[in-house]
Amino acid sequence: MHPDECDFRGTAGGTGEIMARHLLKARQIQTASAGDLIDGDGLILRVKAKTASWVLRYTGPSGRRRELGPAKQLPASH
């Protein structure tokens, strides 16, 4: 990997196994209580008392784990 690139692929417990994607269902998002809900591939829905936001957890070029976000929650479905 080039030093200027980042690896956005999540791995299961550092095993190198690629994590599943899109695990969350619309209903789970709509009824989520406080905490982190993992959607796979580094995407996390961080739920607090009255707010929710998306965060992307990734490994930077230095090998350090980082988080990008938060981003405001988008509607789960129309």
N, CA, C and O atoms as a CHARMM CRD file, in Angstrom:
* protein
*
  312
    1    1 MET  N      0.85700  -1.17400   0.00000 PROA 1      0.00000
    2    1 MET  CA     0.00000   0.00000   0.00000 PROA 1      0.00000
    3    1 MET  C      0.90000   1.23200   0.00000 PROA 1      0.00000
    4    1 MET  O      1.88800   1.28700   0.73200 PROA 1      0.00000
    5    2 HSD  N      0.55900   2.20200  -0.81000 PROA 2      0.00000
    6    2 HSD  CA     1.30400   3.45700  -0.88000 PROA 2      0.00000
    7    2 HSD  C      1.14200   4.21000   0.43600 PROA 2      0.00000
    8    2 HSD  O      0.05700   4.17900   1.01600 PROA 2      0.00000
    9    3 PRO  N      2.18600   4.89100   0.93400 PROA 3      0.00000
   10    3 PRO  CA     2.09100   5.59100   2.22800 PROA 3      0.00000
   11    3 PRO  C      1.00200   6.64600   2.30800 PROA 3      0.00000
   12    3 PRO  O      0.54200   6.96700   3.40400 PROA 3      0.00000
   13    4 ASP  N      0.57500   7.19600   1.17300 PROA 4      0.00000
   14    4 ASP  CA    -0.46800   8.22000   1.19400 PROA 4      0.00000
   15    4 ASP  C     -1.87500   7.64100   1.17600 PROA 4      0.00000
   16    4 ASP  O     -2.85000   8.38600   1.26800 PROA 4      0.00000
   17    5 GLU  N     -1.99400   6.32900   1.05700 PROA 5      0.00000
   18    5 GLU  CA    -3.30500   5.68900   0.99800 PROA 5      0.00000
   19    5 GLU  C     -3.70700   5.20500   2.38900 PROA 5      0.00000
   20    5 GLU  O     -2.86100   5.01200   3.26200 PROA 5      0.00000
   21    6 CYS  N     -4.98200   5.01500   2.57400 PROA 6      0.00000
   22    6 CYS  CA    -5.50000   4.46400   3.82400 PROA 6      0.00000
   23    6 CYS  C     -6.24500   3.18000   3.52300 PROA 6      0.00000
   24    6 CYS  O     -6.82100   3.02600   2.44600 PROA 6      0.00000
   25    7 ASP  N     -6.23400   2.27600   4.45700 PROA 7      0.00000
   26    7 ASP  CA    -6.95500   1.01700   4.32700 PROA 7      0.00000
   27    7 ASP  C     -8.29500   1.16400   5.02600 PROA 7      0.00000
   28    7 ASP  O     -8.34600   1.24800   6.25300 PROA 7      0.00000
   29    8 PHE  N     -9.38000   1.19600   4.26600 PROA 8      0.00000
   30    8 PHE  CA   -10.71000   1.36400   4.83900 PROA 8      0.00000
   31    8 PHE  C    -11.39300   0.02600   5.09600 PROA 8      0.00000
   32    8 PHE  O    -12.56300  -0.00200   5.47700 PROA 8      0.00000
   33    9 ARG  N    -10.69500  -1.06500   4.89900 PROA 9      0.00000
   34    9 ARG  CA   -11.29900  -2.37000   5.12100 PROA 9      0.00000
   35    9 ARG  C    -11.19600  -2.74300   6.59000 PROA 9      0.00000
   36    9 ARG  O    -10.10300  -2.75400   7.15600 PROA 9      0.00000
   37   10 GLY  N    -12.31900  -3.04400   7.20100 PROA 10     0.00000
   38   10 GLY  CA   -12.29900  -3.48100   8.58600 PROA 10     0.00000
   39   10 GLY  C    -11.90600  -4.94100   8.66400 PROA 10     0.00000
   40   10 GLY  O    -12.17400  -5.71000   7.74200 PROA 10     0.00000
   41   11 THR  N    -11.27400  -5.32500   9.75600 PROA 11     0.00000
   42   11 THR  CA   -10.93800  -6.72100   9.94500 PROA 11     0.00000
   43   11 THR  C    -11.51500  -7.20200  11.26100 PROA 11     0.00000
   44   11 THR  O    -11.70800  -6.42100  12.19300 PROA 11     0.00000
   45   12 ALA  N    -11.78300  -8.46900  11.32600 PROA 12     0.00000
   46   12 ALA  CA   -12.39300  -9.06700  12.50900 PROA 12     0.00000
   47   12 ALA  C    -11.33100  -9.28600  13.57700 PROA 12     0.00000
   48   12 ALA  O    -10.54000 -10.22500  13.49100 PROA 12     0.00000
   49   13 GLY  N    -11.31500  -8.42100  14.57800 PROA 13     0.00000
   50   13 GLY  CA   -10.40900  -8.58500  15.70800 PROA 13     0.00000
   51   13 GLY  C     -8.94500  -8.62900  15.33500 PROA 13     0.00000
   52   13 GLY  O     -8.15500  -9.26900  16.02900 PROA 13     0.00000
   53   14 GLY  N     -8.55800  -7.96100  14.24900 PROA 14     0.00000
   54   14 GLY  CA    -7.16800  -7.93000  13.83200 PROA 14     0.00000
   55   14 GLY  C     -6.69000  -9.22200  13.20500 PROA 14     0.00000
   56   14 GLY  O     -5.48600  -9.41700  13.04100 PROA 14     0.00000
   57   15 THR  N     -7.61100 -10.11600  12.85000 PROA 15     0.00000
   58   15 THR  CA    -7.22600 -11.40200  12.27700 PROA 15     0.00000
   59   15 THR  C     -6.89300 -11.31500  10.80100 PROA 15     0.00000
   60   15 THR  O     -6.35200 -12.26300  10.23100 PROA 15     0.00000
   61   16 GLY  N     -7.20800 -10.18500  10.17100 PROA 16     0.00000
   62   16 GLY  CA    -6.99200 -10.06500   8.73800 PROA 16     0.00000
   63   16 GLY  C     -8.20200 -10.50100   7.93500 PROA 16     0.00000
   64   16 GLY  O     -8.26100 -10.26500   6.72800 PROA 16     0.00000
   65   17 GLU  N     -9.16600 -11.13400   8.58400 PROA 17     0.00000
   66   17 GLU  CA   -10.39800 -11.53600   7.91000 PROA 17     0.00000
   67   17 GLU  C    -11.24900 -10.29800   7.67000 PROA 17     0.00000
   68   17 GLU  O    -11.49700  -9.53300   8.60200 PROA 17     0.00000
   69   18 ILE  N    -11.69900 -10.08700   6.44100 PROA 18     0.00000
   70   18 ILE  CA   -12.53500  -8.93500   6.12200 PROA 18     0.00000
   71   18 ILE  C    -13.89000  -9.10500   6.80700 PROA 18     0.00000
   72   18 ILE  O    -14.49500 -10.17600   6.74700 PROA 18     0.00000
   73   19 MET  N    -14.36500  -8.03100   7.46300 PROA 19     0.00000
   74   19 MET  CA   -15.65000  -8.08400   8.16800 PROA 19     0.00000
   75   19 MET  C    -16.80600  -7.98700   7.17900 PROA 19     0.00000
   76   19 MET  O    -16.66300  -7.42800   6.09100 PROA 19     0.00000
   77   20 ALA  N    -17.93600  -8.53100   7.56500 PROA 20     0.00000
   78   20 ALA  CA   -19.15000  -8.44200   6.76100 PROA 20     0.00000
   79   20 ALA  C    -19.61400  -6.99600   6.68600 PROA 20     0.00000
   80   20 ALA  O    -19.34100  -6.20200   7.58700 PROA 20     0.00000
   81   21 ARG  N    -20.31300  -6.65600   5.61200 PROA 21     0.00000
   82   21 ARG  CA   -20.82500  -5.29900   5.43000 PROA 21     0.00000
   83   21 ARG  C    -22.33600  -5.28600   5.54600 PROA 21     0.00000
   84   21 ARG  O    -23.00400  -6.30600   5.37800 PROA 21     0.00000
   85   22 HSD  N    -22.85500  -4.10700   5.83600 PROA 22     0.00000
   86   22 HSD  CA   -24.29800  -3.86000   5.83200 PROA 22     0.00000
   87   22 HSD  C    -25.05400  -4.84200   6.72800 PROA 22     0.00000
   88   22 HSD  O    -26.00100  -5.49800   6.29400 PROA 22     0.00000
   89   23 LEU  N    -24.62500  -4.92800   7.96000 PROA 23     0.00000
   90   23 LEU  CA   -25.26100  -5.84100   8.91000 PROA 23     0.00000
   91   23 LEU  C    -26.52300  -5.26200   9.52500 PROA 23     0.00000
   92   23 LEU  O    -27.42900  -6.00400   9.90400 PROA 23     0.00000
   93   24 LEU  N    -26.58800  -3.93400   9.62700 PROA 24     0.00000
   94   24 LEU  CA   -27.72800  -3.29300  10.28000 PROA 24     0.00000
   95   24 LEU  C    -28.95100  -3.25200   9.37100 PROA 24     0.00000
   96   24 LEU  O    -28.84300  -3.02000   8.16700 PROA 24     0.00000
   97   25 LYS  N    -30.08200  -3.47500   9.95700 PROA 25     0.00000
   98   25 LYS  CA   -31.36300  -3.36300   9.25300 PROA 25     0.00000
   99   25 LYS  C    -31.99500  -2.02700   9.63200 PROA 25     0.00000
  100   25 LYS  O    -31.69000  -1.47500  10.69000 PROA 25     0.00000
  101   26 ALA  N    -32.86300  -1.50900   8.78500 PROA 26     0.00000
  102   26 ALA  CA   -33.51400  -0.21300   9.02100 PROA 26     0.00000
  103   26 ALA  C    -34.19400  -0.18400  10.38900 PROA 26     0.00000
  104   26 ALA  O    -34.11500   0.82100  11.09700 PROA 26     0.00000
  105   27 ARG  N    -34.84600  -1.25200  10.75800 PROA 27     0.00000
  106   27 ARG  CA   -35.55800  -1.30400  12.04500 PROA 27     0.00000
  107   27 ARG  C    -34.58400  -1.17900  13.22100 PROA 27     0.00000
  108   27 ARG  O    -34.88700  -0.50500  14.20500 PROA 27     0.00000
  109   28 GLN  N    -33.41600  -1.82700  13.12300 PROA 28     0.00000
  110   28 GLN  CA   -32.41600  -1.73700  14.18700 PROA 28     0.00000
  111   28 GLN  C    -31.93800  -0.29600  14.36200 PROA 28     0.00000
  112   28 GLN  O    -31.73400   0.16100  15.48700 PROA 28     0.00000
  113   29 ILE  N    -31.76300   0.40800  13.26200 PROA 29     0.00000
  114   29 ILE  CA   -31.31000   1.79900  13.31000 PROA 29     0.00000
  115   29 ILE  C    -32.38700   2.67700  13.93100 PROA 29     0.00000
  116   29 ILE  O    -32.08900   3.53100  14.76600 PROA 29     0.00000
  117   30 GLN  N    -33.63300   2.47200  13.52800 PROA 30     0.00000
  118   30 GLN  CA   -34.74200   3.29800  14.01400 PROA 30     0.00000
  119   30 GLN  C    -34.99600   3.11200  15.50400 PROA 30     0.00000
  120   30 GLN  O    -35.44700   4.04300  16.17100 PROA 30     0.00000
  121   31 THR  N    -34.71700   1.93100  16.03500 PROA 31     0.00000
  122   31 THR  CA   -35.02500   1.63200  17.43800 PROA 31     0.00000
  123   31 THR  C    -33.77600   1.54200  18.31900 PROA 31     0.00000
  124   31 THR  O    -33.85600   1.06500  19.45200 PROA 31     0.00000
  125   32 ALA  N    -32.63800   1.98900  17.82000 PROA 32     0.00000
  126   32 ALA  CA   -31.37000   1.85500  18.54300 PROA 32     0.00000
  127   32 ALA  C    -31.36900   2.64800  19.84500 PROA 32     0.00000
  128   32 ALA  O    -31.85400   3.77800  19.90300 PROA 32     0.00000
  129   33 SER  N    -30.81700   2.03400  20.88400 PROA 33     0.00000
  130   33 SER  CA   -30.60100   2.74700  22.14500 PROA 33     0.00000
  131   33 SER  C    -29.13000   3.17300  22.19500 PROA 33     0.00000
  132   33 SER  O    -28.36100   2.84400  21.29100 PROA 33     0.00000
  133   34 ALA  N    -28.73800   3.89700  23.23700 PROA 34     0.00000
  134   34 ALA  CA   -27.38500   4.44800  23.33200 PROA 34     0.00000
  135   34 ALA  C    -26.31600   3.36400  23.18500 PROA 34     0.00000
  136   34 ALA  O    -26.43400   2.26900  23.73500 PROA 34     0.00000
  137   35 GLY  N    -25.27800   3.70000  22.43300 PROA 35     0.00000
  138   35 GLY  CA   -24.16500   2.78100  22.22000 PROA 35     0.00000
  139   35 GLY  C    -23.71100   2.80900  20.76900 PROA 35     0.00000
  140   35 GLY  O    -24.19600   3.61400  19.97500 PROA 35     0.00000
  141   36 ASP  N    -22.78500   1.93100  20.42900 PROA 36     0.00000
  142   36 ASP  CA   -22.26800   1.82500  19.06800 PROA 36     0.00000
  143   36 ASP  C    -22.87400   0.61200  18.38700 PROA 36     0.00000
  144   36 ASP  O    -22.86300  -0.48900  18.93900 PROA 36     0.00000
  145   37 LEU  N    -23.40300   0.81100  17.18900 PROA 37     0.00000
  146   37 LEU  CA   -23.91200  -0.28600  16.36900 PROA 37     0.00000
  147   37 LEU  C    -22.97000  -0.43500  15.17800 PROA 37     0.00000
  148   37 LEU  O    -22.74700   0.52700  14.44300 PROA 37     0.00000
  149   38 ILE  N    -22.42100  -1.61700  14.98400 PROA 38     0.00000
  150   38 ILE  CA   -21.44500  -1.86600  13.93400 PROA 38     0.00000
  151   38 ILE  C    -22.15800  -2.33900  12.67400 PROA 38     0.00000
  152   38 ILE  O    -22.93000  -3.29800  12.71100 PROA 38     0.00000
  153   39 ASP  N    -21.89200  -1.65300  11.54500 PROA 39     0.00000
  154   39 ASP  CA   -22.48200  -2.05300  10.27000 PROA 39     0.00000
  155   39 ASP  C    -21.47700  -2.80000   9.40800 PROA 39     0.00000
  156   39 ASP  O    -21.79400  -3.18200   8.28100 PROA 39     0.00000
  157   40 GLY  N    -20.29500  -3.00900   9.91000 PROA 40     0.00000
  158   40 GLY  CA   -19.27000  -3.72300   9.17300 PROA 40     0.00000
  159   40 GLY  C    -18.43400  -2.79700   8.31100 PROA 40     0.00000
  160   40 GLY  O    -18.82600  -1.66800   8.01700 PROA 40     0.00000
  161   41 ASP  N    -17.28000  -3.29500   7.91400 PROA 41     0.00000
  162   41 ASP  CA   -16.34000  -2.55900   7.06600 PROA 41     0.00000
  163   41 ASP  C    -15.94300  -1.22100   7.67800 PROA 41     0.00000
  164   41 ASP  O    -15.62900  -0.27700   6.95300 PROA 41     0.00000
  165   42 GLY  N    -15.95500  -1.13300   9.01300 PROA 42     0.00000
  166   42 GLY  CA   -15.51200   0.06600   9.71200 PROA 42     0.00000
  167   42 GLY  C    -16.58400   1.11200   9.96000 PROA 42     0.00000
  168   42 GLY  O    -16.31400   2.12200  10.60900 PROA 42     0.00000
  169   43 LEU  N    -17.80200   0.89200   9.45700 PROA 43     0.00000
  170   43 LEU  CA   -18.87300   1.87400   9.62500 PROA 43     0.00000
  171   43 LEU  C    -19.61400   1.62200  10.93900 PROA 43     0.00000
  172   43 LEU  O    -20.05600   0.50700  11.21500 PROA 43     0.00000
  173   44 ILE  N    -19.74200   2.68400  11.74300 PROA 44     0.00000
  174   44 ILE  CA   -20.35200   2.58400  13.07000 PROA 44     0.00000
  175   44 ILE  C    -21.43400   3.64200  13.20500 PROA 44     0.00000
  176   44 ILE  O    -21.22000   4.80100  12.85100 PROA 44     0.00000
  177   45 LEU  N    -22.59200   3.25100  13.71500 PROA 45     0.00000
  178   45 LEU  CA   -23.62900   4.20900  14.07900 PROA 45     0.00000
  179   45 LEU  C    -23.47900   4.44900  15.57200 PROA 45     0.00000
  180   45 LEU  O    -23.71300   3.54400  16.37300 PROA 45     0.00000
  181   46 ARG  N    -23.09100   5.66200  15.95400 PROA 46     0.00000
  182   46 ARG  CA   -22.88100   6.02500  17.35700 PROA 46     0.00000
  183   46 ARG  C    -24.13800   6.72500  17.85700 PROA 46     0.00000
  184   46 ARG  O    -24.44900   7.83800  17.43400 PROA 46     0.00000
  185   47 VAL  N    -24.86700   6.05700  18.77100 PROA 47     0.00000
  186   47 VAL  CA   -26.14400   6.55900  19.27800 PROA 47     0.00000
  187   47 VAL  C    -25.94300   7.09700  20.68500 PROA 47     0.00000
  188   47 VAL  O    -25.39500   6.41800  21.55300 PROA 47     0.00000
  189   48 LYS  N    -26.39600   8.33100  20.89900 PROA 48     0.00000
  190   48 LYS  CA   -26.38300   8.94900  22.23000 PROA 48     0.00000
  191   48 LYS  C    -27.83300   9.19700  22.61900 PROA 48     0.00000
  192   48 LYS  O    -28.74000   8.80600  21.88400 PROA 48     0.00000
  193   49 ALA  N    -28.06800   9.83300  23.74700 PROA 49     0.00000
  194   49 ALA  CA   -29.41600  10.01200  24.29300 PROA 49     0.00000
  195   49 ALA  C    -30.44300  10.44800  23.24900 PROA 49     0.00000
  196   49 ALA  O    -31.46900   9.78500  23.09300 PROA 49     0.00000
  197   50 LYS  N    -30.19700  11.53200  22.53900 PROA 50     0.00000
  198   50 LYS  CA   -31.18500  12.02200  21.57300 PROA 50     0.00000
  199   50 LYS  C    -30.60500  12.23900  20.18600 PROA 50     0.00000
  200   50 LYS  O    -31.28000  12.79600  19.32000 PROA 50     0.00000
  201   51 THR  N    -29.37300  11.81300  19.95700 PROA 51     0.00000
  202   51 THR  CA   -28.73500  12.00700  18.65800 PROA 51     0.00000
  203   51 THR  C    -28.07300  10.72500  18.19100 PROA 51     0.00000
  204   51 THR  O    -27.79700   9.82700  18.98600 PROA 51     0.00000
  205   52 ALA  N    -27.82600  10.64900  16.90500 PROA 52     0.00000
  206   52 ALA  CA   -27.09000   9.53200  16.32500 PROA 52     0.00000
  207   52 ALA  C    -26.24900  10.07100  15.18000 PROA 52     0.00000
  208   52 ALA  O    -26.66800  10.98300  14.46600 PROA 52     0.00000
  209   53 SER  N    -25.06400   9.50700  15.00900 PROA 53     0.00000
  210   53 SER  CA   -24.19600   9.93100  13.91700 PROA 53     0.00000
  211   53 SER  C    -23.36700   8.74400  13.44200 PROA 53     0.00000
  212   53 SER  O    -23.13900   7.78900  14.18500 PROA 53     0.00000
  213   54 TRP  N    -22.92400   8.82000  12.19500 PROA 54     0.00000
  214   54 TRP  CA   -22.10700   7.77800  11.59500 PROA 54     0.00000
  215   54 TRP  C    -20.63700   8.13100  11.76200 PROA 54     0.00000
  216   54 TRP  O    -20.25100   9.29300  11.63100 PROA 54     0.00000
  217   55 VAL  N    -19.82200   7.12800  12.05100 PROA 55     0.00000
  218   55 VAL  CA   -18.37700   7.27400  12.18300 PROA 55     0.00000
  219   55 VAL  C    -17.73700   6.15600  11.36700 PROA 55     0.00000
  220   55 VAL  O    -18.22100   5.02500  11.37300 PROA 55     0.00000
  221   56 LEU  N    -16.65700   6.47000  10.66900 PROA 56     0.00000
  222   56 LEU  CA   -15.90200   5.45900   9.93400 PROA 56     0.00000
  223   56 LEU  C    -14.59800   5.21200  10.67000 PROA 56     0.00000
  224   56 LEU  O    -13.79700   6.13100  10.83900 PROA 56     0.00000
  225   57 ARG  N    -14.37900   3.99600  11.10500 PROA 57     0.00000
  226   57 ARG  CA   -13.13200   3.60500  11.76700 PROA 57     0.00000
  227   57 ARG  C    -12.24300   2.95300  10.71000 PROA 57     0.00000
  228   57 ARG  O    -12.66900   2.04300   9.99900 PROA 57     0.00000
  229   58 TYR  N    -11.00700   3.43200  10.61800 PROA 58     0.00000
  230   58 TYR  CA   -10.09700   2.91800   9.59800 PROA 58     0.00000
  231   58 TYR  C     -8.67100   2.89000  10.13400 PROA 58     0.00000
  232   58 TYR  O     -8.37500   3.44900  11.19000 PROA 58     0.00000
  233   59 THR  N     -7.79800   2.22900   9.38300 PROA 59     0.00000
  234   59 THR  CA    -6.38400   2.19300   9.71300 PROA 59     0.00000
  235   59 THR  C     -5.65700   3.14400   8.78500 PROA 59     0.00000
  236   59 THR  O     -5.72700   2.99900   7.56500 PROA 59     0.00000
  237   60 GLY  N     -4.95600   4.12100   9.35400 PROA 60     0.00000
  238   60 GLY  CA    -4.22300   5.10800   8.56900 PROA 60     0.00000
  239   60 GLY  C     -2.91500   4.53900   8.04700 PROA 60     0.00000
  240   60 GLY  O     -2.55300   3.40900   8.37700 PROA 60     0.00000
  241   61 PRO  N     -2.20500   5.31100   7.23400 PROA 61     0.00000
  242   61 PRO  CA    -0.96300   4.84300   6.63100 PROA 61     0.00000
  243   61 PRO  C      0.10800   4.47300   7.66000 PROA 61     0.00000
  244   61 PRO  O      0.98200   3.65300   7.37800 PROA 61     0.00000
  245   62 SER  N      0.04100   5.07200   8.84300 PROA 62     0.00000
  246   62 SER  CA     1.02800   4.77000   9.88900 PROA 62     0.00000
  247   62 SER  C      0.70000   3.48100  10.63300 PROA 62     0.00000
  248   62 SER  O      1.49300   3.00900  11.44700 PROA 62     0.00000
  249   63 GLY  N     -0.48300   2.90700  10.35000 PROA 63     0.00000
  250   63 GLY  CA    -0.91600   1.70400  11.05100 PROA 63     0.00000
  251   63 GLY  C     -1.77600   1.99200  12.26600 PROA 63     0.00000
  252   63 GLY  O     -2.26100   1.06600  12.91600 PROA 63     0.00000
  253   64 ARG  N     -1.97100   3.27600  12.58300 PROA 64     0.00000
  254   64 ARG  CA    -2.82000   3.66100  13.72000 PROA 64     0.00000
  255   64 ARG  C     -4.28400   3.59900  13.33400 PROA 64     0.00000
  256   64 ARG  O     -4.66000   3.95900  12.21900 PROA 64     0.00000
  257   65 ARG  N     -5.10600   3.14000  14.26700 PROA 65     0.00000
  258   65 ARG  CA    -6.55200   3.13000  14.05000 PROA 65     0.00000
  259   65 ARG  C     -7.07100   4.54400  14.26400 PROA 65     0.00000
  260   65 ARG  O     -6.72300   5.20000  15.24500 PROA 65     0.00000
  261   66 ARG  N     -7.90000   5.00500  13.34600 PROA 66     0.00000
  262   66 ARG  CA    -8.44700   6.36100  13.41100 PROA 66     0.00000
  263   66 ARG  C     -9.95000   6.30900  13.17000 PROA 66     0.00000
  264   66 ARG  O    -10.49100   5.29800  12.72100 PROA 66     0.00000
  265   67 GLU  N    -10.61600   7.43000  13.47900 PROA 67     0.00000
  266   67 GLU  CA   -12.04700   7.55600  13.20400 PROA 67     0.00000
  267   67 GLU  C    -12.28300   8.82000  12.40700 PROA 67     0.00000
  268   67 GLU  O    -11.70800   9.86800  12.69800 PROA 67     0.00000
  269   68 LEU  N    -13.13100   8.71500  11.40200 PROA 68     0.00000
  270   68 LEU  CA   -13.53500   9.83900  10.57700 PROA 68     0.00000
  271   68 LEU  C    -15.00300  10.10800  10.86500 PROA 68     0.00000
  272   68 LEU  O    -15.83400   9.20600  10.75600 PROA 68     0.00000
  273   69 GLY  N    -15.32300  11.32500  11.22800 PROA 69     0.00000
  274   69 GLY  CA   -16.70300  11.66700  11.54600 PROA 69     0.00000
  275   69 GLY  C    -16.73100  12.39400  12.86500 PROA 69     0.00000
  276   69 GLY  O    -15.66500  12.72900  13.38300 PROA 69     0.00000
  277   70 PRO  N    -17.84300  12.64900  13.41900 PROA 70     0.00000
  278   70 PRO  CA   -19.14600  12.07800  13.06600 PROA 70     0.00000
  279   70 PRO  C    -19.81700  12.80500  11.90600 PROA 70     0.00000
  280   70 PRO  O    -19.55700  13.98000  11.64700 PROA 70     0.00000
  281   71 ALA  N    -20.68100  12.07800  11.22300 PROA 71     0.00000
  282   71 ALA  CA   -21.53900  12.64100  10.18500 PROA 71     0.00000
  283   71 ALA  C    -22.97500  12.50700  10.66700 PROA 71     0.00000
  284   71 ALA  O    -23.32000  11.51100  11.30400 PROA 71     0.00000
  285   72 LYS  N    -23.80800  13.48100  10.37800 PROA 72     0.00000
  286   72 LYS  CA   -25.21000  13.43000  10.82000 PROA 72     0.00000
  287   72 LYS  C    -25.88300  12.18900  10.25000 PROA 72     0.00000
  288   72 LYS  O    -25.57600  11.74600   9.14300 PROA 72     0.00000
  289   73 GLN  N    -26.79300  11.64900  11.01800 PROA 73     0.00000
  290   73 GLN  CA   -27.51600  10.45500  10.58800 PROA 73     0.00000
  291   73 GLN  C    -28.38100  10.77800   9.38400 PROA 73     0.00000
  292   73 GLN  O    -29.10200  11.77600   9.36600 PROA 73     0.00000
  293   74 LEU  N    -28.29900   9.92500   8.38500 PROA 74     0.00000
  294   74 LEU  CA   -29.15100  10.03400   7.21100 PROA 74     0.00000
  295   74 LEU  C    -30.37700   9.16400   7.42600 PROA 74     0.00000
  296   74 LEU  O    -30.31700   8.20800   8.19900 PROA 74     0.00000
  297   75 PRO  N    -31.48400   9.46600   6.76500 PROA 75     0.00000
  298   75 PRO  CA   -32.67200   8.61900   6.91400 PROA 75     0.00000
  299   75 PRO  C    -32.35600   7.17600   6.52700 PROA 75     0.00000
  300   75 PRO  O    -31.68800   6.93000   5.52300 PROA 75     0.00000
  301   76 ALA  N    -32.83500   6.23000   7.32100 PROA 76     0.00000
  302   76 ALA  CA   -32.58900   4.81900   7.04800 PROA 76     0.00000
  303   76 ALA  C    -33.37400   4.34400   5.83900 PROA 76     0.00000
  304   76 ALA  O    -32.89400   3.49900   5.08400 PROA 76     0.00000
  305   77 SER  N    -34.55700   4.86700   5.64800 PROA 77     0.00000
  306   77 SER  CA   -35.38100   4.47800   4.50200 PROA 77     0.00000
  307   77 SER  C    -36.37700   5.59300   4.21300 PROA 77     0.00000
  308   77 SER  O    -36.62900   6.45300   5.05700 PROA 77     0.00000
  309   78 HSD  N    -36.92600   5.56700   3.03600 PROA 78     0.00000
  310   78 HSD  CA   -37.88700   6.61000   2.63000 PROA 78     0.00000
  311   78 HSD  C    -39.30500   6.13700   2.82200 PROA 78     0.00000
  312   78 HSD  O    -40.24600   6.87600   2.53600 PROA 78     0.00000
